[in-house]
Amino acid sequence: MTRLRAEPDALPEALATVSRPAGVCVPVHALVASAVLTLAAIFSYASSLDESLTWDEPVQLTAGAAFLETGGDSRLSPEHPPLPRTWAALALRAVPHAPFSPDVAGFASGDADEAARDWLGDRNDGHRVIRAPRAAMIPFHLALAVAVGLAARRLFGPHAGLLALTLTALEPAFLAHGHYVTNDVPATLFTVLSILTFSRWLERPGAARLAAAAAALAAASLSKQSWLLVVPALALMAAVRVFRMRRDGRSLGPALGTASAGLAALLAAAALVVWAAFGFRFTPFRGEPPPSAPSRPDQIRSGLSPVGMDEAWEEVLRDAGGGPERGLVPASLRFARRFRLLPESYLYGFAYARHHAEGRRSYLADRVSQTGFRAYFPAALLLKTPVPTLLLLLGGLALLAFGRVRLSRDPLLATGLVGFAAVYAAVAIAGSLNIGLRHFFPVFPVLLVAASVPAALAESRAGRAIVVTAALWLAAIAASSFPSYLGYFNEIAGGWQNGHRWLVDSNLDWDQDLLRLRDWAGGHPDERLILLRSGKGPLPRGLAARRFPDPSDAPLAAATYVVSASHLVGAIQPLSRAEAWENDGLRRAYRSLWEDWAASGRLRAPASFENLRRARLVCGLRGRRPDDRIGTSLFVFRLSDAEIDELTRPGETFR
């Protein structure tokens, strides 16, 4: 294989062998890219039609509609900036629906879950009207594919750009989350665009390029609070630019001043756009403040909701011991609020998201943790990334490590991408928010650009064969995984059938299969369904299923039990885990309750016993082969009274 170094002069000369005759290569690339993007759009939109409202979508869409229809009131779900969900809510105006209004239940108290159930469950058929907002989200995914392709093209040439675009467009995780009304894909897009546009401005400063970089960073600031992690990468790019100019013998002062002024202009523009998005209003509320501040639904239901924003701020800036939290971030937030540097809803949303991200239960390979796993995101990448992408990534890293391809074409862009990925990955891996690979999406563009490196060797027959084979393999995976992209797992994990043994939450089980359950139930009209689901949004209309578990329910009886993967593995209810029943005290208490229930002729049972019995039933189902699977997340068990009795009978352990 010809040795190739991806340098400014060497690469175009080498690629000339595949781009002749002149004018052929670019049109071919454009045609292939258009075909790939069209295929991705079709896959994503068609799969969205078959999916029910996922966990986050009801609240995101309701909050976006509330923000839009009330003139910027942001009391619902303040932890997320308004751009993606307001964009999605705008799409509703193209379809018949009952518009959001302030009299929606839960709006006055700031209970986003209740508001979503009322607006999307009672006043609208949320599972139908969500289609238009989902269609509006797909362009973010397609634009991300183009942006990643442009980054790879600038670093490694046109063939790498086309390959990176293909990898991004047909990545199952993006095909799944790319149409959901969430902010993960838009935030990733605007992060990449911020780095791309700022690198262009640093190369050749100009008003138009600076405006493009400012727009990208402003959009990132309105998409997700994690946008701040891109600022160190931008500063690093500016420092590298100044250093290179100094090395070339230019004066340090002007170079430093220009780079600093440009970065300051970007941050100022982001702040100005945030103020503009919230109507240049400090308070989160439009009109008179409500009696309670934005808070968690469990606080509202328990009557512990904070009164006023002062109490709300005390809660989100409180340490584990109950006292005021110390440190740079809490001090900065207090300072910013005191001097009204940004709208209060935006600042409070950042503090709220940071505070409530701690202590979330996470699941990895049959283990559950309250503090997360350091191996979570690397493992999720290994298990959910298509094998051809993994092979290309390993090959690309090897080519870079051994100097077969170099990063000398655009060092500023390379610095920004690698610097951002390093910062974001370090923060994500060190954190405890391990509830889905989607929280690692901002690192994906860097990985996919690295996976495109082998295409820089596409002037050889072997290189072309490798790249084409990998691309076709990925396209076959996208086609064969349709329409259940959320539950995709690669061959290393054992495919989607074994995904729940490794990961759940938004990697597999996000309430997306309820429409498929309704269709399944239509073919089994004589079966009484009892549903244990992972989400909390409104059920699809026409789905007749009792909720399980619920203390108000009748005692366990013969029925068809539909259990979501997150519940089946015990990722939500600790008492559904086998290790919980290794506790001698719990087993003795359960046996005593069982004996009292048996002695009463099984006519009376306290709620505590029913709850334990339900948890033990789910724990027992973990070792039972399901009678059916619906989508990738729902397990069907047809149980008789005798089987329920056997699974819930007091015993030793489930090991």
N, C-alpha and C positions, 0 to 999 in steps of 0.2 A: 504494500500500500504506500502511495506517495506520501512523504512526510509533509504536513501542511501546518503552517503557523498562521493563525487568524490575525494577520497584521494588515494595516490599511492598504498597502501595495500588493501584498502576496495574494490576499483572498479574492479580490476581483479578477486578478489574472487567472487564478486557478479555476474560478467558477465560470470563466469565459468559455470553457470547454463544453459546458452544459447549457449555456445561454445563447450560443450561436444557432441560427443566424440572429443578427441583432433584432431586438424588438419582439422576440418570441417568448423569452423567459418570463417577463413581467406579466403579459396577458395570461399565460398559462397559470402562473401563480395566482393571479386575481380570480380566474375562473375556478380553480380548485378551492381557494379560500371561500368564495361565494357559495360553492356547493356544500362545503363543510358547515358553514354558518347556517345555511338553509336547512340542512339535515338536523343540526342541533336544535334549531328553533322548532322544527316539526316534532322531534322527539320530546322536547321539553313541554310544549303546549299540549300535545296529545296525551302525555302522561298526566298532566295537571287535571284534565277533565275527569279522570277516574279516581282522583284522590279527594278525601274529605278534608275539612279544615284541620290543619295541624295545630300543634300545641300553642305556638306563639301567634299564629295568624289572627285569631279573633280579636285579641287585645291590640295587636299592631294596627289592624285595619280600623277598628273602632276608635282608637286614639287618633289615627290620622284623619278620620272623618270628623271627629269632634274638634280637632285643631282647625280643620278647614271650614267647617260650618259655623263655628262660634267665633270666628275672627281671631284665632290664635290662642284660645284657652288651652293650657297644656297640663291640666291637673291629672289626666289619665296617663299612666305609665310614663312618668317623666324621665325614666332612666335611658330612654332612647331619643336621639334628636329627630326632628320632624321630616326630613327630606324624603326618605324612601317610602314611608307609610302615607305621607300626604300625597305623593305622586301616585301611589296605588289607589288612594281614595278618590282622586280626581277621575280615574278611569270608571268609577261607578256612575258618573254622570252620563255615560254612554248607554247605560242599561236601565230598565225600569226597576226601581227599588224605593223603599220608604227612607227618605233622607234622615240623617242624624239630627236630633233636636235636644235641647237641654233638659227636656222632661224624661229622657231615657233613664230608666232605673239605674242607680249607682253613680250617675254622673255627678250629682251634687256632693256626694260623699267621697268621690275620687276612687270608687271601687271599679276598676277597669274590667275585672272578670264579670261582675254583675251587669255592667253596661253592655258588654259583649254578648252575654246570654240574652238580654232583652232585645238589643238592636238586631243581632244576627240570628237569634233563635226564635223570638216571638214576632218581631215586626218584619223581618225578612227571612227568606230561606238562604241562610248564610252559605250553605254548601253549593248553591247555584250562583249567587251574585259574586262569589269570590273569583269566578272564572275571568271576568274582565280585569280586575286588579292583577291577577296572576299573569295574564297576557302582557300587561303593562310592565311587569318586572323582567320579562325575558330579555329585552334589549340591554339591560345591565350586564347579563351574562355574555351576550354576544359582543358587546363593547369591551368587556374584560378580555375575551379571546383575542380581539384585534389589538388591544393594548399590550398584552403579553407577546403577541406575534411581533409587534413593532419593536419591543425591547430586545427580543432575540435577534431580530434582523439587524438592529444597530450593533449588536455585540458580535454576532457570528455569521451574518450574511443572510441572503433571501431564503435559502433552503431551510435554514434553522428557524427563520421567522414563520414560514409556512408550517413547519412541524410543530412549533410551540403553539400556534393558533389552533391546530388540529387537536393537540393534547388538551388544551384548555376547553375547547368547544365540546369535546366528546367525553370529558371527565365525568363519570357517573355522579360524583358528589355535586358538581356544578349543574348537571342536568336535573338533579333533584331540587337542590336549594335555589337554583337560578330562577325558578318561577314562584317560589313562595314569597308571601308578603312579609319579608323580614329584611334586616339591614346588612346581613353578612356579605352577600355578593356585591351590593353597591359600595360598601365601605372598602372592600378589597379593590374594586375598580378605581376608585378615586385616590386610593393610596398609590397604586401603580402610576396613575396619570400625574400625581404630584411629583413623583421622582423623575418620570420621563420629561415633563415639561420644565422642571427646574434645572435638570442637566442641560437641556437645550439652551436655556437662558444663560447659564454659567459659561457655556461655550462661546456664545455671542449675545451679549446683553442687548436688549431692545424692548420697547414698550409693549409690542404685541406679544412677545414671548413671556414677558413678566406678567401680563394680564392673563395669559393662558395658565401659567403656574399658579397665580393667585386664585383663579376660578376653580382649579382642581383641588387646591388645599381647602378652599372655602366649602366646596361640596363635600369633601371628606369630613370637615368639622360638623356638617349638618347630617352626617350619616351614622356615625358611631363614635362613642367617647374615646375609643382606642386610637383615634386619629393622632393624638398627641405623641404616640410612639414613632411617628414618622419624622417629627421635628429633629431629633438627634441625627437621623440619617441625612436630612437636608443640611444641617450644620456641618456634618462631616464632609459632604460633597463640597460645600463652600470652602472649607479648610483645605481640601485637596487641591481645589482650583487655585487658591492663593499660593499654596506651596509650589505648584507646578509653574506658575507665573514667576515666582521668585527664583526658582531654579533656572528658568530661561533668561534670567538677567533683568527682568522688569522690576519696576519700583514696587515695594511692598505696600506702601500707604494707599495708593489709589485702588489697587486690587482688593485689599482688605476692606476698604470703605465701600466699594461697589458690591462685594459679596455680602457684607453685613447689611447694607441698605436694602438689598434685594430680599434677604431673608426677613428683615423687619417689615418690609412692605407686604410680604406674604402673610405674616401673622396678623398684621393690622387689617388686611383685607378679610381674613377669616373672622376676626372679631367683629368687624363692621357687618359682614353678611349674617353672622349669628344674631346681632342686634336687629337687623332688618327682618330676619325671619320671624322674630318674636314681636314685631311691630314696634320696636324701640321702647318696649314696655318692660319694666323690671319685674313686676309681679307676675306670677304664673296664671293669674285668674283674669278673666274678662268680666269687668263689673265688680260687684261686691264679693269679697272673699267668702268661701263656704264655711260652715261651722267647723269642719275638720280639714286637715291638710292631706296632701297625697300620702298614701300609706299602703301597707300590705293588706290584702283582703282578710287575712286571719286577724289582724288588729281591728278592722272594722267590725267583723262579726263578734269579736270578744269584747267590744266596747272599749278597747285600749287605744283607739286611734288618737294620734297626737292632735291637740287643739292648737291650731295656728302654726305658721311656718317656724316659729322659734322652737317649739317643742319638736317639730319634725327634724330640724337641724340637729338638735341635741341627740336625737335617737341615732341618726346616721353617722354622727361623729362621736360615738360612745365606744369605749374599748370593752374588752371582754369582762372586765371587772365592774363595769357600770359607770366608770368615771369618764371625763373628757379625754378623747384620744389625742395623743401627742405625736409629733413628727412633722416633717416638712409638708406632706400633702394635706393633712388636716389644717395646719396653720395657714397654708396657701388658700385653701377653700374659705376659711373664716375671713381672711384678709380680703379676698375677692368679693365676698358677699357684703362685707362691711362697707367697702368703697364702691360697690355696684359696678365692678369691672365688666361683668357679663350679666345677661338676664338671670334672675334667680332660679327659674325653672331649669335652665341649662346647667348652672352650678349645682343645684340640688340633685339633678338627674345624675351627674357625675358621682357625687357623694353617695347617692342611693344605690347606684349600680355597684360601686366599689364595696359598699358595706354588705349588701345582700348577696354578693358573689361568694362570700366566705361561708364555709360550713355546708356547702351543697353536697349531698350524697352522690358519689360517683361509683361506677362499676367497671371493672376490667378483669376479664378472664376468671369469672366466678369469685371475685373478691369485691368487697364493698368498703368504701372509705369515706370519712367525713372531711378528710384533709387532702384528698386527691392522690394521684400517683405520678411520680416523676416520669415514668415510662408511658404515660397515657397517650400523649400525642404521637411519639415515635411508633408506638404499637398500633395506634389507629391508622397512621399512614401506611404501615406495612400491611395491614389487613384489608384496608378499603381502597387502596390505590391499585388500579389495574396492573397486572404483571408486566405487560409491554412497557408501560410508563416507568415502572421500577427498573426494568432492565436498561432502558434508555438513560435513566438518571444515573445508574451505576456506571454505564459506559461514558457518559458525559463527564462525570466527576473524575474518572480515570484518565480521560484525554486531557483534562485540565491539569490534573496532578502531575502527569508525566510530560507536560509541555507540548503535546501534539497539537493542541489548540490553545491560543493565548487570549487574554482579555484586553489586549492593547488597542482594540478598535475604538472603544468608548470607555475610558477608565472612570470618568465621572459617573456615568450611568451604572457601571459595575459596582462602584463604591457605594452608591445610594441603595441599590438593590440588596447587596450583601450586608451592608450596615444595618438596614432596616430589618432584614430577616433575622439577623443575629440578635438584635434588641428585642424584637417581638417574640421570637422563639424562647429567649431566656426568660422573659416575663411570663409567657404562657405556661412553660414547663414548670417554672417555680411556683406558679399559682395553684389554686385549688378548684378552679372552675373547669372540671373535667366532665362535661355533660354533652360533648359532641365535637367531632372533628371540624365542624363549621367554625368553631372558635380559633382554629388554626389556619383558616382560609387565607389571611394576608400573607402567609409564608409560601403558599402554593405558587404564586407567579415566579418566585425565584427558583423554586424547585423545577418548575416546568421549563423555564428558560435553560436551566442546567441540563435538563433532559433533552433539549433540542440540540445540544452541542454535537452529537454524532452526525447531524445533517451537514455540518461544516466540511465533512469528508465525502460529501455526496458526489464528488467528481469521479470517484472510483466506482466500478461496477458492484463491488462488494458493499461499499457504503450505501449506494442507492438501494440495493436489495434489502439491507438491514432496515433502513428508514421506511421504505414502502411496506415491508412486511409488518413492522411495528404499527404503522398507521392503519393498515387494513385490519390487523388484529384488534386494535382499539375500536374501530368502527363496528366490527363483529360483536364485541362485548357490549357496546352501546345498543345495538339492535337486539341482542339476545336478552338483555336485562330489562328491556322495555316491558311494561311501564313502571316497574317497581324499582326506580333508581335509588330511592332513599335506603333501601335495605340491601344494596349491593355490597357483597364481600368477595374478595378474590379467591383464587385457588389455594393460596397459603392458609386462609381461614377455613377452607372447606366449603366455600360458596355461601350463598344466602341462607341455605338450609341450616347452617351451623353458626350463623352470625351472632345469634343471641348467646352463644357460649363465650363470646369475647367482649362484645359491646352492646349497649342498648341505647336508651335516650334518643337523641336526634340522629344517631347513627343508624337506627333501625326502627324504632318504635316511637312515633310522634303523632299518634292518633290518625294517621293518614289512610287507614284501611277501612274506615267505617262505611263508606259508600260500597265498597266491595263486600262488606258484611251484609249490608242491606240487600244487595243482589243475591248473595248466597242464601240469605234467609227467605227470599222470595221463592227459591227452589226447594225449600224445606219448610213449608207452611205449618206442618203439624208439630214442629219442635218448639218447645218453650225455651227462649234464650235468656241467659243470665250473663251479663257483660261486666267484666273487670277490665277497665280501660286505663290508659296512661294519662289521657288528657282531661280537660275540664270544660271544654267548649260545648256548644249545643249539639245534640245528636241530629243526624240527618232525619228529615221528615219521612215518615213511613217505616222507620226502623223500630220495631216493637221488641224492646229488650229491657229487662229489669236491671237496675244498677246493682252491682255487687262489689265490695261488701257495703252494707248499709244497716245500722242497728235497727232501723224501722222495718227492715224486711222480715218476712216470715222465716222460720228456721230452715236450714238447708234441706233440700228435697231433690228428688230426681228431676233432672233437666239437662239441657245442653249448655255447658259452661264455656264461654268464650273469654280467654284470658290473654291479655297483652304480654309481650315478651318481657317488658320491664317488671311487671308484677310476677311473672312466672319465675324469674331468676332472683326475686327478692330485692331488687334494686330500689324499690319504693317503700315497701313495708318490711321493717327489720324482722318481725315475727314470722315472715314467710321464708326466712333463711334457715337452712338446716342447723347451723351452729347455734341459733337461738334456742333450739330445743335440746341442746346439750346441757342447758342450765338445769341443775337438779331442782331448784326452787320452782322454776316455771313448770316443770313436768309434774311435780307433786301438787301444785296448785291446780293444774289442769285436770289431773286425775281426780282430785277431790270434787271439783265442779262437775265432772262427768258422772261420778257416782251419785251425787245429789240429783242430777238431772235424770239418771236412770231410775233412781228410787222413786221419783215423782211420776213415773210412767211416761217420761219424756214429754210431759205436757208443759212444764215450766222451765224456763232457762233465763238467767240474767243476761243482760246485754254483754257483760264482760266475757261470759262463756261463749256466746255466739261469735264475738269478735275473735277470740282465740281459736275457736273451731274453724272459722273461715280461713284464718291465717294458716292453720295446720293443714287444711284441705289444699290450699295453693302450694304449700311446701311439699305435700305428697304428690301433687300432680307433676312436679318437676321431674320425677323419675318415671313418669308414665308416658307411653307413646301417644301422641295426639291422634285423634280420629280424623282430623283434617287440619289444613293450614289455609288461612285466608290472607292473601297478600304475603308480606314477609313478617308481619308483626303479631298476628292473631292466631292463637292455638285453640282448637276446638276439642272439647272433651264431652262425650255423652256418658253421663253417670246415672246409675240406678241408686236407689236408697241404700242398698246393701254395699255398693262400692263406696259411697260417701261415708257410710258407717265404718268401713274398713280403713279408709284413708285418714279418718279423723279420730280413730280409737286411740286412747292413751297407750303409749309405748315408750320404748327407750329413746332412740334417736333416729334420724333419717340417714345417718351415715351408712 
